[in-house]
Amino acid sequence: MHEMGIAMQVAEIATASIPADMKDARIERINLKVGKLAAVVPESLRFCFEIIAKDTPLAGVELHIEEIPVIARCRECDTQWTITGPVFTCQKCQSGSIEIISGQELDIESIEIADS
C-alpha cells in the first residue's frame, strides 16, 4: 500500500509549511489533487493519514482530496475527451496517438493554517 508513504510525505510537507513565526498556528485542512491514473485510493490515503497524524499536531486535520479525471487529446484530429474505461484510442478517429492531458496528478494544492 503506497498510500502510507504518500501520507507520510504529505504530513512532512504540511508540518514544514507552518511559518516559524506562527508557533501557535494549527493546520486545519490539506487540499490534494489526485489524478485517476496516480493509482491512489482516496479512502486508503485518508485512513493512512489519520494513522500518521494521530497523537501529532496534525491530528484532526481534514484531508480533502479532489479526484482529477483522465483527459486525453488526439494528436491526429485534436479531439479532447474524458477517458472512463480501459480504451486509449481517440473517440473520433480511432487513432492510438493520444496525449494524456490530466489524470496523473498527485499534488498538494494548498494547506490551510489557522492562527490561534
N, C-alpha and C positions, 0 to 999 in steps of 0.2 A: 504494500500500500504506500505509494509515493506521496499521498496526501499528507502523511505525517511530516515528511521532510519539507513539503511546501508550507505547512502550518508553522513549523519551526522557523523557517526563513521569514515568513510574514510577521511573526511575533518579534523576531530580532530587529527587523526593519522598523516596525511600529514603535518599539521601545526606544530605538536610537533616534526616532524622529521628534521626540519631545525636546524642545529647546532647553538648554542648560539654565536659562534664566527663569524658567517656569517649573520650579521644583515641585509645586503642589498641583501641577496640571495632571489631568486624567484623560486617557483616551476613551472616547465614547463609542466610536464606530470606525470600522475599517471597510472601505469600499473597494471591492475587487472586480475586475473584468476577466472572465474566464471563457475562452472560446470552446466550442463544442469539440474541436479536434485536439484540445490540450489534454484529453484523457484524464480529466479531473471530475470526480463525482462530488458535486457541491455538498451533499449531506455528509459525506465522509470527511470532507475538508472542515466543515463546521464542527463535527464531532472531534476530530483531531485537535483543532484549535482550542476547543473547550478543555480538553485534557491538558494541553500545554499551558494554557492560561490559568488553570486552577492554582490557587494559592500564590499568584503573582499579581503585580499591578494591572495586568491585562484581564483579570477575572471579571466577567460580566460584560466585556466589550462585545458589541454587536458586530458580527462578521457578515456584511451584506455582499452577496455575490450576484453580479449581473452576468447571465449567460449570453455569449455572443454567438449568433448563428454563423454557419459556414456559407459565405457568399463567394461565388465564383464569377469569373469573366472569361468569355471565349476569346482566344487570341485570333481566331479566324473571322468571326462575324461581330465581335464586340458586344454580344449579349451578356447581361448580368442576371443572375438568379440565385436564389437560396437553395442550397443542396440539403435535402431532407433524407435522402436514402444513400445506399452504397454505390450509386452510379455516378461516375465522374466524367460524364460526357455532356456536351452542350445540348440543352433542351431544344434549341432551334435548328442547328445544322448537324448535330451529332458528332462534331469534332471532338477528339480527345485532347486537343491542345488548349488546355484551360489554365487559368491562373487563379489561385486562391487569394481572395482579397481580404477576407476576415474569417475568424474562427479558430485561429491558432494562438490567440492572446492569452497571457497569464500575467496580468498587470495589477499593481496596486494603484487604483485610480486616485484615492485620497484617504487621508487619515484625519478624522475629526477629533480635535482636542478641546476639552472643557477646562477652563481656568478656574480653579476654586477660589 
